[in-house]
Amino acid sequence: FLVATYRPAWDSKIQYVLAQVGFSVGLGNVWRFPYLCHQNGGGAFMLLYVFLLLVVGVPLFFMELAAGQSIRQGSIGVWKHISPKLAGIGYSSCVVCFYVALYYNVIIAWSLFYMGNSFQYPLPWHQCPIDVNTNDTVKECASSSPTSYFWFRKALNITNSIEESGEFNPIMTGCLLAAWAIVSLAMIKGIKSSARVMYFSSVFPYVVLFIFLIRGLLLDGAMEGITYMFYPKLEIWGNVQVWRQAATQVFFALGLGYGSVIAYSSYNPVHNNCHRDALMVSGINFMTSVLASLVVFVVLGFRAKTIALRCVHFVSTSCRNLGLLNIMASDGSTHSVSIGEYREWYSHYSSMVGPNITDCSLEEEMSKGVEGTGLAFIAFTEVMALFPASPFWSTLFFLMLLNLGLSTMFGTMQGILTPLMDNFSLLGRHRTKLTVCSCALGFVIGLLFTQRSGNYFVTMFDDYSATLPLIIVVIFETISVAWVYGTDRFLDDIEVMLKWRPPVVYKYLWKYVCVFAMVGLLAASFLRMVFKGPTYTAWNQETASEKTLAYPGWSLAMIVLLIVFASLPVPVGYIHSMLQNRRLQHGHSEERGTQEMHREFYTKCSSTEQLDSNSHQVPPEEDEGFPRTTFLPTGNELYRLLPQQEDEDEEQDTGV
């Protein structure tokens, strides 16, 4: 007899593609990739990134898509299907997904806060506030900038170091609760509800990016920004750290190791062309990074030129008053001096004006790389305050960040919920309760990040909680497919799914290139963390500036515990499987001993009885620590065979 085993499925192919793109295209494409291009040679870094994407990123992404689609399970079930000894890989993925979900939703809460503050004119970070006691500009703001002051003091109300915890930030706590509520409501019905939200959350950021690109190209300084972005510096290819950064960005951009890629692909039809999906999603991801980089660089070019022109105006006015500047601008005016004219004057008279007068270099302003939250909540907010109709542009920008974060958050949560529901039937029967309880637990633990020192913990989790464990997970994933199960057998199974065989080059990429590349990335990341030492950037209220501090001892212990706790399921799963196999072998030996005793008492039996007794024997476990003989589930992917012993017994009893 055959019985259908129900599993949710995507309503359409475009729904699935939007989900995968929404998960892989996240905040890192907007504020991490442009920064890496900015710091590491522009066009040269892009070429290096494309090379690593093709030889490492696409093969590993294709491997996860094919594994999830063929076995139709989450990350725990996929690796457990190959061998029970590998079940810990899936549990490690779930732990890392939970780490990421904890701090990622805090960034969504920050976006909600800024979006709520964008509905006013002028924007609250447009100028420094006035101290009511002294009737003067607030000192901390005057010593830094209005955007920095609003971010560090009004939004975060940050402490001077991670050791000063401070009280909870009530506004951010409310924003975090709202963020978790949105995630819970969007995922409460599984992929059916989250997929509907994906139609907006995955497409809307592209609309906003194109709008910002068109607007940015009309700004003064846009071409200088694009030139700075694409100008190649090929000498960076000899720097090992640049290779490490490029490989890490490929790794995180595609979402490898989280289990979310596997979870999403497990809801696909078994004959879906996952190879085409891997190429398409990887290509869209890269082009999105390039589009985001164009937007960032035209905006930073405008910002750099605005700052340089302010510098020229200030210095030229001061020097003119002192009689030191006697040049005429190109338009015949003695008041508007261009950057080029000023730089030419400065090259001749710099020795006469003293150290306080700078050269107002546009390139120097462009070289001041802004990364992560600093790019989104300081640099971009500063530029948008200069736009006409600034509240509109600010609302649009933070709504884009909100949707980028939510689409990635949905995939991250799916990487937790799908494996748990697949492997624990009790949880699978209570999907809604599991989703709500997971989000509630995430909010409670996430209160750690809403303290006044919460931003430092976000930095800690972002830098250390996911990187090493995820690399370890992907190394074991690749080894399990390439060496435990076998690349030839894996390609055979893919051929059954796709009705054609992928190129043989994947065999060598999985077996050698990807494994060695990931081991090298693990070694480079670990050595950098050990020799450089974990540090974080803190905001000092007295000096109104950032400074780099070393983590205290208890923070280092926390970092180690985060890494160990996420990596521990891999060896624990292996040891548990070994012990279980020994118990099974011991049980089989006792069963054989019992059968020998029965033979001593019963010397004669009919062939019919013997067949009947054999029909009642429980078949041994299919896998006692050895890899499966087939990667695909036995039989039709939607059906499983049911035992028929009970019916046979009833018929036999009736005959008697």
C-alpha positions as CSV (number, residue, x, y, z in Angstrom):
1,F,0.0,0.0,0.0
2,L,1.1,3.6,-0.7
3,V,0.3,6.6,1.4
4,A,1.0,10.2,0.6
5,T,3.3,12.1,3.0
6,Y,2.3,15.7,3.0
7,R,4.9,18.4,2.7
8,P,4.3,22.1,1.9
9,A,5.3,23.3,-1.6
10,W,5.9,26.6,-3.3
11,D,2.9,27.9,-5.3
12,S,5.1,28.9,-8.2
13,K,8.7,28.9,-9.3
14,I,9.0,32.7,-9.0
15,Q,7.9,32.5,-5.4
16,Y,10.8,30.1,-4.7
17,V,13.3,32.3,-6.6
18,L,12.2,35.4,-4.7
19,A,12.6,33.5,-1.4
20,Q,16.1,32.4,-2.2
21,V,17.1,35.8,-3.6
22,G,15.5,37.5,-0.6
23,F,17.5,35.4,1.8
24,S,20.8,35.7,0.0
25,V,20.5,39.4,-0.8
26,G,20.7,41.1,2.6
27,L,22.2,44.1,4.4
28,G,25.7,42.8,3.7
29,N,25.2,43.5,0.0
30,V,24.4,47.2,0.8
31,W,27.0,48.0,3.4
32,R,29.6,45.3,3.4
33,F,30.4,44.6,-0.2
34,P,30.8,48.3,-1.2
35,Y,33.1,48.8,1.8
36,L,35.3,45.9,0.7
37,C,35.5,47.3,-2.8
38,H,36.3,50.7,-1.3
39,Q,39.2,49.4,0.8
40,N,40.6,46.7,-1.5
41,G,41.2,48.0,-4.9
42,G,37.8,48.7,-6.4
43,G,37.6,46.8,-9.7
44,A,40.4,44.5,-8.8
45,F,38.5,43.3,-5.8
46,M,35.4,42.7,-8.0
47,L,37.4,40.5,-10.3
48,L,38.7,38.5,-7.4
49,Y,35.2,38.2,-6.0
50,V,33.8,36.9,-9.3
51,F,36.7,34.3,-9.5
52,L,36.0,32.9,-6.0
53,L,32.2,33.0,-6.6
54,L,32.6,30.8,-9.7
55,V,35.1,28.2,-8.3
56,V,33.8,28.0,-4.7
57,G,30.5,29.8,-4.1
58,V,28.4,28.4,-7.0
59,P,29.5,24.8,-6.5
60,L,28.8,24.8,-2.8
61,F,25.5,26.6,-3.4
62,F,24.5,24.1,-6.0
63,M,25.5,21.2,-3.6
64,E,23.1,22.5,-0.9
65,L,20.3,23.1,-3.3
66,A,20.6,19.6,-4.8
67,A,20.8,18.0,-1.3
68,G,17.7,19.7,0.0
69,Q,15.7,19.1,-3.1
70,S,16.5,15.4,-3.4
71,I,16.0,14.4,0.2
72,R,13.2,16.9,0.9
73,Q,14.3,17.5,4.5
74,G,15.8,20.4,6.5
75,S,19.5,20.6,7.3
76,I,19.3,18.0,10.1
77,G,17.5,15.4,8.0
78,V,19.7,15.9,4.9
79,W,23.0,15.1,6.6
80,K,21.4,12.4,8.9
81,H,20.1,10.8,5.7
82,I,23.7,10.4,4.4
83,S,24.9,9.0,7.7
84,P,23.6,9.3,11.2
85,K,27.1,10.3,12.3
86,L,26.7,13.6,10.4
87,A,23.4,14.7,12.1
88,G,25.4,17.2,14.2
89,I,26.1,19.3,11.1
90,G,22.4,20.2,10.9
91,Y,22.2,21.0,14.6
92,S,25.2,23.3,14.3
93,S,23.5,25.1,11.4
94,C,20.4,25.7,13.6
95,V,22.4,27.1,16.4
96,V,24.2,29.6,14.1
97,C,20.9,30.6,12.5
98,F,19.6,31.4,16.0
99,Y,22.7,33.5,16.8
100,V,22.3,35.4,13.6
101,A,18.5,35.9,14.1
102,L,19.2,37.4,17.5
103,Y,21.3,40.3,16.4
104,Y,19.9,40.6,12.8
105,N,16.5,41.5,14.2
106,V,18.1,44.3,16.3
107,I,19.3,45.9,13.1
108,I,15.6,45.7,11.8
109,A,14.6,47.4,15.1
110,W,17.1,50.2,14.4
111,S,15.7,50.6,10.9
112,L,12.2,50.8,12.4
113,F,13.4,53.5,14.8
114,Y,15.0,55.6,12.0
115,M,12.0,55.2,9.7
116,G,9.7,56.4,12.5
117,N,11.9,59.5,13.0
118,S,11.9,60.3,9.2
119,F,8.3,61.6,9.2
120,Q,9.4,65.1,10.3
121,Y,10.9,68.1,8.7
122,P,13.7,69.0,9.1
123,L,15.1,65.6,9.9
124,P,16.1,65.3,13.6
125,W,19.7,64.6,12.6
126,H,19.9,67.6,10.3
127,Q,21.6,69.9,12.9
128,C,22.9,69.8,16.4
129,P,20.5,70.4,19.3
130,I,20.8,73.3,21.7
131,D,21.7,72.7,25.3
132,V,18.9,74.4,27.4
133,N,21.2,75.0,30.3
134,T,24.0,76.9,28.4
135,N,21.9,78.0,25.4
136,D,24.7,76.7,23.2
137,T,25.2,73.7,20.9
138,V,25.5,70.4,22.7
139,K,29.3,69.8,23.1
140,E,29.2,66.1,22.1
141,C,27.4,67.1,18.9
142,A,29.6,70.1,18.1
143,S,32.7,67.9,18.5
144,S,31.5,65.2,16.1
145,S,28.5,65.7,13.7
146,P,24.7,65.9,13.9
147,T,24.3,62.4,12.4
148,S,26.9,60.8,14.7
149,Y,25.4,62.5,17.7
150,F,21.9,61.3,16.8
151,W,23.0,57.7,16.2
152,F,25.2,57.3,19.3
153,R,23.3,59.4,21.8
154,K,19.6,59.7,20.7
155,A,19.2,56.2,19.1
156,L,21.6,54.0,21.1
157,N,22.3,56.3,24.1
158,I,25.5,54.2,24.1
159,T,28.0,53.7,27.0
160,N,31.7,54.3,26.7
161,S,32.6,50.6,26.7
162,I,31.1,47.1,26.8
163,E,31.9,46.9,30.6
164,E,29.4,49.7,31.3
165,S,26.1,47.9,30.7
166,G,23.7,50.7,31.6
167,E,19.9,50.4,31.8
168,F,17.6,49.2,29.0
169,N,16.8,51.5,26.2
170,P,13.0,51.6,26.3
171,I,12.4,52.9,22.8
172,M,14.8,50.3,21.2
173,T,13.1,47.6,23.3
174,G,9.8,48.5,21.9
175,C,11.2,48.5,18.3
176,L,12.7,45.1,18.9
177,L,9.4,43.8,20.1
178,A,7.7,45.2,17.0
179,A,10.4,43.5,14.8
180,W,9.9,40.1,16.3
181,A,6.1,40.5,16.0
182,I,6.4,41.2,12.3
183,V,8.6,38.1,11.8
184,S,6.2,36.0,13.8
185,L,3.1,37.1,12.0
186,A,4.8,36.7,8.6
187,M,5.9,33.1,9.3
188,I,3.1,31.9,11.4
189,K,1.7,29.7,8.6
190,G,5.0,28.5,7.3
191,I,6.2,29.2,3.7
192,K,2.6,29.9,2.6
193,S,2.5,33.1,4.7
194,S,6.1,34.2,4.4
195,A,6.1,33.7,0.6
196,R,3.3,36.2,0.2
197,V,5.4,38.8,2.1
198,M,8.4,37.9,-0.1
199,Y,6.7,39.4,-3.2
200,F,7.0,42.8,-1.7
201,S,10.1,42.4,0.6
202,S,12.3,40.9,-2.1
203,V,11.3,43.2,-5.0
204,F,10.9,46.6,-3.2
205,P,14.6,47.0,-2.4
206,Y,15.5,46.8,-6.1
207,V,13.0,49.6,-6.9
208,V,14.5,51.8,-4.2
209,L,18.1,51.1,-5.3
210,F,17.3,52.1,-8.9
211,I,15.5,55.3,-7.6
212,F,18.5,56.2,-5.5
213,L,20.9,55.4,-8.4
214,I,19.0,57.7,-10.8
215,R,18.9,60.4,-8.1
216,G,22.5,59.9,-7.2
217,L,23.8,60.3,-10.7
218,L,22.4,63.8,-10.8
219,L,24.4,64.8,-7.8
220,D,27.7,66.8,-7.9
221,G,30.5,64.4,-7.3
222,A,28.7,61.2,-8.5
223,M,31.2,60.6,-11.4
224,E,34.2,61.0,-9.0
225,G,32.6,58.3,-6.8
226,I,32.1,55.9,-9.6
227,T,35.6,56.5,-10.9
228,Y,37.0,55.7,-7.4
229,M,34.9,52.6,-7.2
230,F,36.0,51.0,-10.5
231,Y,39.6,52.1,-10.7
232,P,41.5,48.8,-10.3
233,K,44.5,48.3,-8.0
234,L,45.8,44.9,-9.1
235,E,48.6,44.9,-6.5
236,I,46.0,43.9,-3.9
237,W,45.9,40.3,-5.4
238,G,49.1,39.6,-3.6
239,N,47.6,40.4,-0.2
240,V,46.4,37.2,1.7
241,Q,43.9,39.2,3.8
242,V,42.2,40.5,0.7
243,W,41.7,36.9,-0.5
244,R,40.3,36.1,3.0
245,Q,37.9,39.0,2.9
246,A,36.7,38.1,-0.6
247,A,36.1,34.5,0.2
248,T,34.3,35.4,3.4
249,Q,32.0,37.8,1.5
250,V,31.2,35.1,-1.1
251,F,30.5,32.7,1.8
252,F,28.1,34.9,3.6
253,A,26.5,36.5,0.5
254,L,25.1,33.2,-0.6
255,G,24.1,32.1,2.9
256,L,26.1,28.9,2.9
257,G,26.0,26.7,5.9
258,Y,22.9,28.3,7.5
259,G,20.6,25.5,6.4
260,S,18.1,28.0,4.9
261,V,19.1,27.2,1.3
262,I,18.5,23.5,2.0
263,A,15.2,24.3,3.8
264,Y,13.9,26.4,0.9
265,S,14.9,23.9,-1.8
266,S,13.3,21.0,0.1
267,Y,9.9,22.4,-0.8
268,N,10.7,22.1,-4.5
269,P,9.5,19.4,-6.9
270,V,12.1,16.7,-7.1
271,H,12.7,17.3,-10.8
272,N,13.2,21.1,-10.5
273,N,16.3,22.4,-12.3
274,C,18.4,23.3,-9.2
275,H,21.6,23.8,-11.3
276,R,19.9,26.7,-13.2
277,D,18.7,28.1,-9.9
278,A,22.2,28.1,-8.4
279,L,23.6,30.0,-11.4
280,M,20.6,32.4,-11.5
281,V,20.5,33.2,-7.7
282,S,24.3,33.6,-7.6
283,G,24.3,36.0,-10.6
284,I,21.4,38.1,-9.2
285,N,23.2,38.3,-5.8
286,F,26.4,39.6,-7.5
287,M,24.6,42.1,-9.7
288,T,22.7,43.3,-6.6
289,S,26.0,43.9,-4.9
290,V,27.3,45.9,-7.9
291,L,24.1,47.9,-8.0
292,A,24.3,48.7,-4.3
293,S,27.9,49.6,-4.7
294,L,27.1,52.1,-7.5
295,V,24.4,53.7,-5.2
296,V,26.8,53.9,-2.3
297,F,29.7,55.3,-4.3
298,V,27.7,58.0,-6.0
299,V,26.3,59.1,-2.6
300,L,29.8,58.9,-1.0
301,G,31.2,60.9,-4.0
302,F,28.6,63.6,-3.4
303,R,29.3,63.6,0.3
304,A,33.1,63.8,-0.2
305,K,32.8,66.6,-2.7
306,T,30.5,68.5,-0.4
307,I,32.9,68.2,2.5
308,A,35.9,69.2,0.3
309,L,34.1,72.3,-1.0
310,R,33.2,73.3,2.6
311,C,36.9,72.9,3.4
312,V,38.0,75.0,0.4
313,H,35.4,77.7,1.3
314,F,36.5,77.8,4.9
315,V,40.3,77.8,4.2
316,S,40.0,80.3,1.3
317,T,38.0,82.7,3.4
318,S,40.5,82.5,6.3
319,C,43.5,82.9,4.0
320,R,41.9,85.7,2.1
321,N,41.3,87.6,5.3
322,L,45.0,87.1,6.1
323,G,46.0,88.2,2.6
324,L,47.4,84.7,1.7
325,L,45.0,83.7,-1.0
326,N,45.1,85.9,-4.1
327,I,43.8,83.7,-6.9
328,M,40.7,84.2,-9.0
329,A,38.2,81.4,-9.7
330,S,37.6,80.2,-13.3
331,D,34.3,82.2,-13.5
332,G,36.0,85.4,-12.7
333,S,34.7,85.5,-9.1
334,T,37.0,86.0,-6.1
335,H,34.6,84.1,-3.8
336,S,34.0,80.7,-5.5
337,V,37.2,78.7,-5.8
338,S,37.2,75.2,-7.2
339,I,38.9,72.2,-5.6
340,G,41.4,72.0,-8.4
341,E,42.3,75.7,-8.2
342,Y,42.7,75.5,-4.5
343,R,44.8,72.3,-4.7
344,E,47.1,74.0,-7.2
345,W,47.5,77.0,-4.9
346,Y,48.1,74.8,-1.9
347,S,50.9,72.9,-3.7
348,H,52.8,76.2,-4.1
349,Y,52.0,77.9,-0.8
350,S,51.5,75.1,1.7
351,S,54.8,75.9,3.5
352,M,53.6,79.5,4.2
353,V,50.2,78.7,5.7
354,G,51.0,76.4,8.6
355,P,49.9,73.0,9.7
356,N,46.2,73.9,10.4
357,I,45.5,74.5,6.7
358,T,44.8,71.3,4.8
359,D,44.8,70.5,1.1
360,C,41.0,69.7,1.1
361,S,41.6,66.5,-0.9
362,L,38.6,64.9,-2.5
363,E,40.4,61.6,-2.7
364,E,41.2,61.6,1.0
365,E,37.6,62.1,1.8
366,M,36.7,59.2,-0.5
367,S,39.3,56.9,1.1
368,K,37.6,57.2,4.5
369,G,35.8,54.0,4.3
370,V,32.5,53.7,6.1
371,E,31.2,50.2,6.9
372,G,28.2,48.5,8.3
373,T,26.0,50.6,10.6
374,G,28.2,53.6,10.1
375,L,27.4,53.6,6.4
376,A,23.6,53.3,6.9
377,F,23.0,55.3,10.0
378,I,25.7,58.0,9.8
379,A,27.0,58.5,6.2
380,F,23.7,58.0,4.4
381,T,21.6,59.9,6.9
382,E,24.1,62.8,6.5
383,V,23.6,62.8,2.7
384,M,19.8,62.5,2.8
385,A,19.6,65.5,5.1
386,L,21.0,67.5,2.2
387,F,18.4,66.3,-0.3
388,P,15.4,68.4,-1.1
389,A,12.3,66.6,0.4
390,S,14.7,64.8,2.8
391,P,11.9,63.0,4.8
392,F,10.8,61.3,1.7
393,W,14.2,60.0,0.8
394,S,15.0,59.0,4.4
395,T,11.7,57.0,4.7
396,L,12.4,55.3,1.4
397,F,15.9,54.3,2.4
398,F,15.0,52.9,5.8
399,L,12.0,51.1,4.4
400,M,14.4,49.4,2.0
401,L,16.7,48.4,4.8
402,L,13.7,47.0,6.7
403,N,12.6,44.9,3.7
404,L,16.2,43.7,3.1
405,G,16.5,42.6,6.7
406,L,13.1,40.9,6.8
407,S,13.6,38.8,3.7
408,T,16.9,37.6,5.1
409,M,15.3,37.1,8.5
410,F,12.6,34.9,7.0
411,G,15.2,32.6,5.5
412,T,17.2,32.5,8.7
413,M,14.2,31.5,10.8
414,Q,13.2,28.9,8.2
415,G,16.7,27.4,8.6
416,I,15.8,26.8,12.3
417,L,12.1,25.8,12.1
418,T,12.2,23.4,9.1
419,P,14.8,21.0,10.4
420,L,13.2,20.9,13.8
421,M,9.7,20.2,12.4
422,D,11.1,17.5,10.0
423,N,12.9,15.6,12.7
424,F,10.6,16.0,15.7
425,S,7.0,15.0,14.8
426,L,5.6,16.7,17.9
427,L,7.0,20.1,16.8
428,G,5.8,19.5,13.3
429,R,2.3,19.1,14.5
430,H,2.4,22.4,16.3
431,R,4.0,24.7,13.7
432,T,2.2,27.8,14.9
433,K,3.2,27.4,18.5
434,L,6.8,26.6,17.6
435,T,7.0,29.7,15.5
436,V,5.6,32.0,18.2
437,C,7.6,30.4,21.0
438,S,10.9,30.7,18.9
439,C,10.2,34.4,18.2
440,A,9.3,35.0,21.9
441,L,12.5,33.4,23.0
442,G,14.5,35.4,20.5
443,F,13.0,38.6,21.9
444,V,13.8,37.7,25.5
445,I,17.4,36.9,24.7
446,G,17.6,39.9,22.4
447,L,17.1,42.2,25.3
448,L,20.8,41.8,25.7
449,F,21.2,44.1,22.7
450,T,18.8,46.8,23.9
451,Q,21.0,47.8,26.8
452,R,22.9,51.0,26.4
453,S,25.9,48.8,25.7
454,G,23.9,46.6,23.3
455,N,25.6,47.8,20.1
456,Y,28.9,46.3,21.4
457,F,27.2,42.9,21.8
458,V,25.8,43.2,18.3
459,T,29.3,43.7,17.0
460,M,30.6,40.8,19.0
461,F,27.9,38.4,17.6
462,D,28.4,39.7,14.1
463,D,32.2,39.3,14.1
464,Y,32.6,36.1,16.0
465,S,29.5,34.0,16.7
466,A,28.9,32.9,13.1
467,T,32.1,33.1,11.1
468,L,34.1,30.1,12.4
469,P,31.2,27.8,13.2
470,L,29.7,28.3,9.7
471,I,33.0,27.6,8.0
472,I,33.4,24.4,10.0
473,V,29.8,23.4,9.1
474,V,30.5,23.9,5.3
475,I,33.8,22.0,5.5
476,F,31.9,19.0,7.0
477,E,29.1,19.4,4.5
478,T,31.6,19.2,1.6
479,I,33.5,16.3,3.1
480,S,30.3,14.3,3.7
481,V,29.2,14.7,0.1
482,A,32.5,14.5,-1.7
483,W,34.3,11.9,0.4
484,V,31.8,10.1,2.6
485,Y,29.0,9.7,0.1
486,G,31.0,10.1,-3.0
487,T,30.8,12.7,-5.8
488,D,30.1,10.2,-8.5
489,R,27.1,8.8,-6.6
490,F,26.0,12.4,-5.9
491,L,26.2,13.3,-9.6
492,D,24.3,10.1,-10.4
493,D,21.5,11.2,-8.1
494,I,21.4,14.7,-9.5
495,E,21.2,13.1,-13.0
496,V,18.1,11.3,-11.9
497,M,16.6,14.5,-10.7
498,L,17.5,16.8,-13.6
499,K,17.4,14.2,-16.4
500,W,20.9,15.3,-17.4
501,R,24.3,15.0,-15.8
502,P,26.1,18.2,-14.5
503,P,29.6,18.8,-15.8
504,V,32.3,16.6,-14.4
505,V,34.2,19.7,-13.2
506,Y,31.9,19.8,-10.2
507,K,33.4,16.5,-9.0
508,Y,36.9,18.0,-8.7
509,L,35.7,21.3,-7.3
510,W,33.8,19.6,-4.5
511,K,36.5,17.1,-3.7
512,Y,39.5,19.3,-3.8
513,V,39.1,23.0,-4.6
514,C,36.2,23.8,-2.2
515,V,37.5,21.7,0.6
516,F,41.0,23.2,0.5
517,A,39.6,26.7,0.0
518,M,37.3,26.4,3.1
519,V,40.1,24.9,5.2
520,G,42.4,27.8,4.2
521,L,39.6,30.3,5.0
522,L,39.2,28.7,8.4
523,A,42.9,28.8,9.1
524,A,43.3,32.4,8.0
525,S,40.2,33.5,10.1
526,F,41.4,31.6,13.2
527,L,45.0,32.9,13.0
528,R,43.8,36.5,12.4
529,M,41.6,36.3,15.5
530,V,44.4,34.8,17.6
531,F,47.2,37.1,16.6
532,K,45.3,40.3,16.1
533,G,43.1,39.7,19.2
534,P,39.4,40.4,19.3
535,T,38.7,44.1,19.5
536,Y,35.7,46.4,19.1
537,T,35.1,50.1,18.3
538,A,33.6,52.1,21.2
539,W,32.2,55.6,21.3
540,N,33.8,58.0,23.9
541,Q,31.3,60.6,25.1
542,E,33.9,63.0,26.4
543,T,36.0,63.2,23.2
544,A,33.0,62.6,20.9
545,S,35.0,60.1,18.9
546,E,35.4,56.4,18.3
547,K,38.3,54.4,19.6
548,T,39.4,50.7,19.4
549,L,39.3,48.7,22.6
550,A,40.2,45.2,23.5
551,Y,37.5,42.9,24.9
552,P,37.7,42.3,28.6
553,G,38.3,38.8,29.9
554,W,34.7,37.9,30.5
555,S,33.8,39.0,26.9
556,L,36.6,36.8,25.5
557,A,35.2,33.9,27.5
558,M,31.7,34.7,26.0
559,I,33.2,34.7,22.5
560,V,34.8,31.3,23.0
561,L,31.6,29.8,24.4
562,L,29.6,31.1,21.5
563,I,32.0,29.5,19.0
564,V,32.3,26.2,21.0
565,F,28.5,25.9,21.6
566,A,27.8,26.3,17.8
567,S,30.5,23.9,16.8
568,L,30.0,21.3,19.5
569,P,27.0,19.4,17.9
570,V,29.3,18.1,15.1
571,P,31.5,15.9,17.3
572,V,28.6,15.2,19.8
573,G,26.5,13.9,17.0
574,Y,29.3,11.6,15.8
575,I,29.9,10.3,19.3
576,H,26.2,9.7,19.9
577,S,25.9,7.8,16.7
578,M,28.9,5.6,17.6
579,L,27.4,4.8,21.0
580,Q,24.0,4.1,19.5
581,N,25.6,1.7,16.9
582,R,27.3,-0.2,19.7
583,R,24.0,-0.6,21.6
584,L,22.3,-1.8,18.4
585,Q,25.1,-4.3,17.7
586,H,24.9,-5.5,21.3
587,G,21.1,-5.9,20.9
588,H,21.5,-7.9,17.7
589,S,24.1,-10.2,19.3
590,E,21.7,-10.9,22.2
591,E,18.9,-11.5,19.8
592,R,21.0,-14.1,17.9
593,G,21.9,-15.8,21.2
594,T,18.2,-16.0,22.1
595,Q,17.5,-17.6,18.7
596,E,20.1,-20.2,19.3
597,M,18.5,-21.1,22.6
598,H,15.1,-21.5,20.9
599,R,16.7,-23.8,18.4
600,E,17.7,-26.1,21.2
601,F,14.1,-26.4,22.5
602,Y,12.5,-26.6,19.1
603,T,14.0,-29.2,16.7
604,K,11.2,-29.3,14.1
605,C,9.1,-26.7,12.4
606,S,7.3,-26.4,9.1
607,S,8.3,-24.2,6.3
608,T,5.1,-22.2,6.5
609,E,5.8,-21.4,10.2
610,Q,9.4,-20.5,9.3
611,L,8.3,-18.1,6.7
612,D,5.7,-16.6,9.1
613,S,8.4,-16.0,11.8
614,N,10.7,-14.4,9.3
615,S,7.9,-12.0,8.2
616,H,7.6,-10.8,11.8
617,Q,11.3,-10.0,12.2
618,V,12.1,-6.3,12.4
619,P,14.5,-5.3,9.7
620,P,17.8,-3.9,11.0
621,E,18.6,-0.3,10.8
622,E,19.5,0.7,7.3
623,D,22.5,2.7,8.4
624,E,24.6,1.8,11.3
625,G,27.2,4.5,10.8
626,F,27.8,3.8,7.2
627,P,26.8,6.1,4.3
628,R,23.5,5.5,2.5
629,T,23.6,3.5,-0.6
630,T,21.4,6.1,-2.3
631,F,21.1,9.8,-1.8
632,L,17.5,10.0,-3.1
633,P,14.7,8.6,-0.9
634,T,13.6,5.1,-1.9
635,G,10.5,5.0,-4.2
636,N,8.4,8.0,-5.2
637,E,9.4,11.2,-3.4
638,L,5.8,11.6,-2.2
639,Y,5.1,8.1,-1.0
640,R,6.4,5.4,1.3
641,L,5.7,1.7,1.7
642,L,3.7,0.5,4.7
643,P,4.3,-2.9,6.3
644,Q,1.7,-5.5,5.5
645,Q,2.3,-8.1,8.2
646,E,-0.8,-7.3,10.1
647,D,-3.1,-8.1,7.1
648,E,-1.2,-11.3,6.4
649,D,-1.6,-12.4,10.1
650,E,-5.3,-11.7,9.9
651,E,-5.7,-13.8,6.8
652,Q,-3.6,-16.6,8.2
653,D,-5.7,-16.7,11.5
654,T,-8.9,-16.8,9.5
655,G,-7.6,-19.8,7.5
656,V,-6.9,-21.7,10.7
